[in-house]
């Protein structure tokens, strides 16, 4: 069992030895509380951009669906003739300085999620460890930006935010409800009371005061090398390996089971760097992956790797409320 799978077991299924880390969770709570206080009294400075900033984040570690939501929101804002830019930390990328992501970027240099966003959107995407500097760099290079979306960053208070949207995993919610490292929480659940909107990723939303976000897997899969496509139903009877390196692989695996597909699941740690050796034992298998994982496998020599896109939907009222609060309408800021 991978480290990631072991922690998921402790955080979301059956907590046992992880309770020994509760004292460290108390220390973590003290540190994040002190940090927020120092921002509140201006010991730590908060930088405000010239354009509105929307944070799309979560309060738990692991995948909740932020990246497909960012893509969906950017598309919706672009439809309203707004010039959108996106910033991201570029998690696990090799470089820290602010830089632009292009369609030809190496995911090792910019991060897998920012590259996925760029390949889906024809808009500026910048990454960098320092979000303030990254946002400044974006605005220096693109002067006509109307709004910036931040992929993650809910806990990064150095940037003034104009709208906060938090995503909750509708399958796992808050796990054992402990802060790191004894649990999956980056901040207490009470943090959600202070954001502008909360969406639960999953059709079986148990918290009625939160809006529901649905992530629908496409019924069409695409070959990563030749862009050929076929239906998922056509895979019935195939010798399938489902290979994942994402925060919550269970969502995909459970969906495939509903289609009566027979497969073997190979799970790696989140953001795993795929190498040729990972595929050595599966030369004759059909490999099925998420789009985020597939973007890291373009150099892999295997002609039978396919990915499954995700389509997101949220309540249109959230977007309307966002535009109203940001005072944005049809490509310009209202005065």
Secondary structure, 3 states (H helix, E strand, C coil): CCHHHHHHHHHHHCCCHHHHHHHHHHHHHHHHHHHHHHHHCCCCCCECCCCEEEEEECCECCCCCHHHHHHHHHHHHHHCCCCEEEEECCCCCCCCCCEECCCCCCHHHHCHHHHHHHHHCCCEEEECCCHHHHHHHHHHHCCCCCEEEEECCCCCCCECCCEEEEEEECCCCCCCCCECCCCCECCCHHHHHHCCEEEEECCCCCCCCCEEEEEEEEEEEEECCCCCEEEHHHHCCCCEEEEECCCCCHHHHHHHHHCCCCEEEEECCCCCCCCHHHHHHHCCCEEEEEHHHHCCCCCCCCCCEEEEEEEEECCHHHHHHHHHHHCEECCEECC
